[in-house]
Amino acid sequence: MRAVGLISSSASDTVEAAVIDTDGRDNVIPLGGLSIPYDERLRWRILEATQNDLPTTEILRLERQLTAHHAQAYKALIATFPKETRDVELIGFHGPTLRHIPSEGLTLQIGNPWQLAEATRVPVVSDFRRHDMATGGQGGPLPAMFHWALMAKEPRPAMMLNISSVASVTWLSKENEIIAGDTGPGIGLLNEWVQEMAGRPHDLDGAVSQAGAADEQLVAAALDAPFFARPLPKAAGRHEFDHVDVSGLSVEDGAATLCAICAEAFAAAAKRLPDVPRLLWVTGAGSEQPVIVKHLKAHFAEVKNVSQRGLNPRTMAAECFAWMAVRHVRGLPITTPETTGCRSADCAGFIAVPK
């Protein structure tokens, strides 16, 4: 099937759009992708909604506006890749996460699938988290099964790190067993820090963090929290790491310390896996953040970006949701007990069909 994925980026600054051909299993053929930035006002409204409790009416207005932006991104994808998008059958849609509190079984992503289906005239599959959480899962990490598909032919053991707002790992054994889970903060805390202290939307290029030095005592104190001692699978929302406090540091040292926490938390989680591979594949919006990558290279013999396999780390998350949309219509599992802690491997999401 040919499917499009539309997601709000982890930095809440763009819509990522991608089109793939897939059987919903391990046959995944990327056909093209692009990013459509939010305008400045919409970006700051999304950031405000993720960091503060807004009135319900404001959230609904925000949802309508950002859904319209996703529809525009779909039209831009068609204009840029007319041949590749000619026979699109499905859209997988995942809007920004306003709240994710696995310990209470609570999650909220905004984005109106019915509005998007009517605007694009294509069936839209969305709401992938809540069924998993209703069956005892933690609602994430959702990309784990997609990473399993991409690593199907990798030498085992195999491992992939996804650096989004939160960092997550997918590990495959020689017997094709899977273990996944969130390992700690990704670029979420880093983005918030540089937004507040440096007036920058993010630090993906390392412009702030490369000028600083990590505070090792703060790194150790941050990793002493109960979350990091819990075994995989586990999931975290942004607020899981509110105890991380770099307010006493300079802007640059604070950014460098947050990068170190991301990498060191992952390294600690990886060392508890049954068999740690030499090669670590890295993807996600933060996969090319130079300070994070430098820390990772201190722990693993080889660290390779998925771009070295011809994949685009910026659009791979959108490809993931296109893939999950196909799995939904084919009744295939989105999550498993080994990836989220759910009771059984089940299909998830629902489909909005335009009239």
C-alpha positions in Angstrom: 0.0 0.0 0.0 1.1 3.6 -0.5 0.7 5.7 2.6 1.6 9.2 3.8 2.7 10.1 7.4 2.0 13.5 8.8 3.4 14.4 12.2 4.3 17.4 14.3 8.1 17.5 14.8 9.5 17.0 18.3 10.7 20.6 18.3 7.1 21.7 17.6 8.4 23.9 14.8 7.4 21.9 11.6 5.1 19.3 10.1 7.1 16.4 8.8 5.4 14.7 5.8 6.6 11.5 4.1 5.2 8.9 1.6 6.1 5.2 1.5 5.2 2.0 -0.1 4.9 -0.8 2.4 3.3 -4.1 3.2 3.0 -3.1 6.8 5.8 -5.6 7.7 9.5 -5.3 6.9 9.1 -4.1 3.3 9.4 -0.3 3.6 10.3 1.8 0.6 10.6 5.6 1.3 9.5 7.6 -1.7 10.0 11.2 -0.5 9.5 13.6 2.4 9.6 17.2 3.4 9.2 19.6 6.3 6.7 22.5 6.4 7.6 25.0 9.2 4.9 26.5 11.4 4.6 30.2 11.3 6.1 31.9 14.3 2.8 32.5 16.1 1.5 28.9 15.7 4.8 27.5 16.8 4.8 29.5 20.0 1.1 28.6 20.6 2.0 24.9 20.4 4.9 25.4 22.8 2.7 27.2 25.2 0.1 24.4 25.1 2.8 21.7 25.7 4.2 23.6 28.7 1.1 25.2 30.3 -2.5 24.3 31.0 -4.6 26.3 28.5 -8.4 26.8 28.5 -10.2 24.1 26.5 -11.5 26.6 23.9 -7.9 27.7 23.2 -6.8 24.1 22.7 -9.7 23.4 20.3 -8.8 26.5 18.3 -5.2 25.5 18.2 -6.1 22.0 17.1 -8.2 23.3 14.2 -5.3 25.6 13.1 -2.6 23.0 13.3 -4.7 20.4 11.5 -5.2 22.9 8.7 -1.4 23.2 8.6 -1.0 19.4 8.3 -3.4 19.5 5.4 -1.3 22.2 3.7 1.8 19.9 4.3 0.0 17.1 2.5 -0.7 19.3 -0.5 2.9 20.5 -0.5 4.0 16.8 -0.5 1.8 16.1 -3.5 3.1 19.2 -5.3 6.8 18.2 -4.6 6.3 14.5 -5.3 3.4 14.2 -7.8 4.3 10.8 -9.2 5.1 9.3 -5.8 1.8 10.5 -4.2 -0.5 9.6 -7.1 -2.0 6.5 -5.6 -2.0 7.3 -1.8 -4.5 5.2 0.0 -4.0 6.2 3.6 -2.6 8.9 5.9 -1.1 8.2 9.3 -1.5 11.3 11.5 0.1 12.1 14.9 -0.2 15.7 16.2 1.8 17.2 19.0 1.6 15.6 22.4 0.3 18.1 25.0 0.5 15.6 27.9 1.7 12.1 28.4 1.6 10.7 31.9 2.0 6.9 31.7 1.8 6.4 35.4 -1.8 7.6 35.4 -2.7 6.2 32.0 -3.2 9.7 30.6 -2.2 11.0 27.2 -3.3 13.8 24.9 -2.3 14.4 21.3 -4.2 17.1 19.4 -5.2 17.0 15.8 -8.6 16.5 14.2 -8.5 13.4 11.9 -12.0 14.1 10.5 -11.0 17.6 9.5 -7.8 16.3 7.9 -9.7 13.5 6.0 -12.1 16.0 4.6 -9.4 18.4 3.6 -7.3 15.7 1.8 -10.1 13.3 0.7 -7.9 10.4 2.0 -8.8 8.1 5.0 -6.8 9.1 8.1 -5.6 6.7 10.8 -4.8 8.3 14.1 -5.0 8.0 17.9 -2.5 5.2 18.2 -1.6 5.6 21.9 -4.9 5.4 23.8 -5.7 1.8 23.0 -2.3 0.7 24.1 -2.7 2.5 27.4 -6.2 1.1 27.9 -4.7 -2.4 27.7 -2.1 -1.6 30.4 0.6 -0.2 28.1 2.5 3.0 28.6 1.6 4.5 25.2 5.2 4.4 23.9 7.6 4.3 22.4 5.4 4.0 19.3 8.3 3.8 16.7 9.7 0.5 18.2 7.9 -1.9 15.9 8.9 0.3 12.9 12.5 0.2 13.9 12.2 -3.6 14.2 11.0 -3.6 10.5 13.9 -1.4 9.4 16.5 -3.6 11.2 15.0 -6.9 10.0 18.1 -7.7 8.0 20.7 -6.2 10.4 23.3 -8.4 12.1 22.1 -9.3 15.6 22.0 -8.0 18.2 20.9 -4.8 16.7 20.0 -1.5 18.3 18.5 1.8 17.3 18.3 5.0 19.3 15.5 7.5 18.5 16.3 11.0 19.8 13.0 12.9 19.8 11.7 15.0 22.7 12.3 11.9 24.7 15.0 9.3 23.8 14.0 5.7 23.2 15.7 2.5 22.3 14.8 -0.5 20.2 16.9 -3.7 20.7 16.7 -6.9 18.8 18.3 -10.2 19.8 19.8 -12.9 17.7 16.5 -14.8 18.2 14.5 -11.8 17.0 13.3 -10.9 20.5 12.5 -7.2 20.9 13.0 -4.9 23.9 12.1 -1.2 23.7 11.4 1.7 25.9 12.1 5.4 26.7 15.6 5.9 28.2 15.5 9.5 29.3 15.2 13.0 28.0 15.9 13.6 24.3 15.9 17.1 22.9 12.8 18.3 24.7 14.5 19.7 27.8 17.3 21.1 25.6 14.8 22.9 23.3 12.9 24.4 26.3 16.2 25.6 27.8 17.5 27.4 24.7 14.0 28.8 23.9 13.8 30.4 27.3 17.5 31.4 27.8 18.8 32.0 24.3 15.7 32.9 22.4 16.4 30.1 19.9 13.8 27.5 18.8 16.3 24.6 19.3 19.9 23.6 19.5 20.0 20.9 16.9 23.2 22.4 15.4 24.9 22.6 18.8 25.5 26.3 18.5 24.8 26.8 22.2 25.9 23.4 23.7 29.2 23.2 21.9 30.3 26.4 23.7 29.6 24.9 27.1 30.8 22.2 29.4 28.7 19.6 31.1 28.4 19.7 34.9 29.2 16.1 35.9 27.6 16.4 39.3 24.4 17.6 37.9 24.4 14.8 35.3 24.9 12.2 38.1 22.2 13.8 40.3 19.7 13.8 37.3 20.3 10.2 36.6 19.7 9.2 40.3 15.9 9.7 39.8 13.7 6.6 40.1 12.7 6.6 36.4 16.3 5.6 35.4 16.3 2.6 37.6 13.2 1.1 36.2 13.6 -1.7 33.7 12.5 -1.6 30.0 9.8 -1.4 28.7 9.0 2.0 30.1 7.7 5.3 28.7 8.0 8.9 29.8 6.3 12.2 29.2 8.2 15.5 29.1 7.3 16.2 32.7 9.0 13.0 33.9 12.2 14.9 34.0 11.1 18.1 35.7 13.7 17.3 38.5 16.5 18.1 36.1 17.6 21.6 37.1 20.4 23.5 35.3 19.2 26.9 36.2 22.4 27.6 38.2 24.5 27.2 35.1 25.3 29.5 32.2 23.2 29.1 29.1 26.0 27.2 27.3 26.9 24.9 30.3 23.2 24.2 30.9 22.8 23.1 27.2 25.9 21.0 27.4 24.7 19.3 30.6 21.3 18.5 29.1 23.0 16.9 26.1 25.1 14.8 28.5 22.1 13.7 30.5 20.4 12.5 27.2 23.4 10.4 26.1 24.5 9.1 29.5 20.9 8.0 30.4 20.7 6.0 27.2 24.2 4.5 27.7 23.2 3.3 31.1 20.0 1.8 29.9 21.8 0.1 26.9 24.3 -1.5 29.3 21.5 -3.3 31.1 20.3 -5.0 27.8 21.2 -8.7 27.5 23.7 -8.3 24.7 25.0 -4.9 23.7 26.0 -4.6 20.0 29.1 -2.8 18.7 27.0 -0.7 16.3 24.4 1.9 17.4 22.1 3.3 14.8 20.8 6.8 15.6 17.7 8.5 14.2 15.3 11.3 15.1 15.4 15.1 15.2 18.3 15.1 17.6 20.3 12.4 15.9 22.8 14.9 14.4 23.1 17.1 17.5 26.9 17.2 17.8 27.3 17.2 21.6 24.9 14.3 22.1 26.6 12.3 19.3 30.1 13.0 20.8 28.9 11.5 24.2 27.4 8.5 22.4 30.7 7.8 20.6 32.4 7.5 24.0 30.2 4.5 24.8 29.9 2.6 21.5 32.4 1.3 19.1 30.4 2.5 16.1 27.7 5.2 16.0 26.0 5.6 12.6 23.2 7.9 11.6 20.4 6.2 9.6 21.2 8.6 6.8 24.1 6.3 6.1 21.5 3.7 5.1 19.8 6.1 2.8 17.1 7.0 5.3 16.2 10.5 6.4 16.3 10.9 10.2 14.1 14.0 10.0 11.2 12.3 8.1 11.6 8.8 9.4 9.1 9.4 12.2 6.5 10.5 9.6 7.3 7.3 7.6 6.7 5.4 10.8 3.1 6.7 11.1 2.4 5.9 7.5 3.6 2.4 8.2 1.4 2.1 11.3 -1.6 3.3 9.3 -1.1 0.4 6.9 -0.7 -2.0 9.9 -4.0 -0.7 11.3 -6.0 -1.5 8.2 -4.4 -4.9 8.0 -5.1 -5.7 11.6 -1.4 -6.0 12.6 -0.1 -5.0 16.1 1.2 -1.5 16.7 2.7 -2.3 20.1 3.6 -5.4 22.1 4.2 -6.3 25.7 7.9 -6.0 25.1 7.7 -2.5 23.7 5.2 -0.8 25.9 4.1 -3.2 28.6 0.6 -3.7 27.1 -1.2 -7.0 27.9 -1.1 -8.3 24.4 0.0 -7.4 20.9 -3.0 -5.7 19.3 -3.9 -3.4 16.5 -4.5 0.2 17.6 -5.8 3.5 16.3 -9.0 4.4 14.4 -9.8 5.5 10.9 -11.6 8.6 9.7 -13.0 8.1 6.2 -14.0 11.2 4.2 -17.6 11.4 3.1 
